[in-house]
Amino acid sequence: MDVNLYDITHDFERILRRSNEFKSLKSIYREVNTEPETKQLFNKFHNLQMELQHKQMIGQKIMRDEIEEVRKIGEVVQRNEKIVRLIEAEQRMNMLIIELNKIITKPLQEIYGNFEER
C-alpha cells in the first residue's frame, strides 16, 4: 500500500483548523487586533520575544537591558485581559502541537530507542 503523506498532512491541516484550540486562538487573536493599543502592545511584546529567542538560538548574548525591557513589557501585558487570554490560547495550541508531534515521531523514537538499548 503506497501512502501519500503529503495528502494526509494537508487533510490533517484542514482538520486542525476546525479544532477548538485553533478556533479559540483565532477568535482571541481577532479580538486583540480590534483594539489598536492592545494590538500594538501585543506585537511589541511578541516581536521582542521572537528577537530574543532568535538571539538565543544563534548563540548571541542577551543583554540585561533587553531582559529588563521584556520584564517591563511583560508586566504591562499581564494587566491586559485580552492579551493574557491570547497567550493562554497560544499555550494550549502549542501543547496540542507538542502532543501531536510526539505521536508523529513515535516511529522514529521506536527505532532510536531500540538502537540505544543495544
URFEN-V298331 format. One record per residue. RES is the residue in one letter. BURIAL is I if it has 24 or more other C-alpha atoms within 12 Angstrom, else O. Layout:
BEGIN
res=RES burial=BURIAL
res=RES burial=BURIAL
END
This chain:
BEGIN
res=M burial=O
res=D burial=O
res=V burial=O
res=N burial=O
res=L burial=O
res=Y burial=O
res=D burial=O
res=I burial=O
res=T burial=O
res=H burial=O
res=D burial=O
res=F burial=O
res=E burial=O
res=R burial=O
res=I burial=O
res=L burial=O
res=R burial=O
res=R burial=O
res=S burial=O
res=N burial=O
res=E burial=I
res=F burial=I
res=K burial=O
res=S burial=I
res=L burial=I
res=K burial=O
res=S burial=O
res=I burial=I
res=Y burial=I
res=R burial=O
res=E burial=O
res=V burial=I
res=N burial=O
res=T burial=O
res=E burial=O
res=P burial=O
res=E burial=O
res=T burial=I
res=K burial=I
res=Q burial=O
res=L burial=I
res=F burial=I
res=N burial=O
res=K burial=O
res=F burial=I
res=H burial=O
res=N burial=O
res=L burial=I
res=Q burial=O
res=M burial=O
res=E burial=O
res=L burial=I
res=Q burial=O
res=H burial=O
res=K burial=O
res=Q burial=O
res=M burial=O
res=I burial=O
res=G burial=O
res=Q burial=O
res=K burial=O
res=I burial=O
res=M burial=O
res=R burial=O
res=D burial=O
res=E burial=O
res=I burial=O
res=E burial=O
res=E burial=O
res=V burial=I
res=R burial=O
res=K burial=O
res=I burial=I
res=G burial=O
res=E burial=O
res=V burial=O
res=V burial=I
res=Q burial=O
res=R burial=O
res=N burial=O
res=E burial=O
res=K burial=I
res=I burial=I
res=V burial=I
res=R burial=I
res=L burial=I
res=I burial=I
res=E burial=O
res=A burial=I
res=E burial=I
res=Q burial=O
res=R burial=O
res=M burial=I
res=N burial=O
res=M burial=O
res=L burial=O
res=I burial=O
res=I burial=O
res=E burial=O
res=L burial=O
res=N burial=O
res=K burial=O
res=I burial=O
res=I burial=O
res=T burial=O
res=K burial=O
res=P burial=O
res=L burial=O
res=Q burial=O
res=E burial=O
res=I burial=O
res=Y burial=O
res=G burial=O
res=N burial=O
res=F burial=O
res=E burial=O
res=E burial=O
res=R burial=O
END
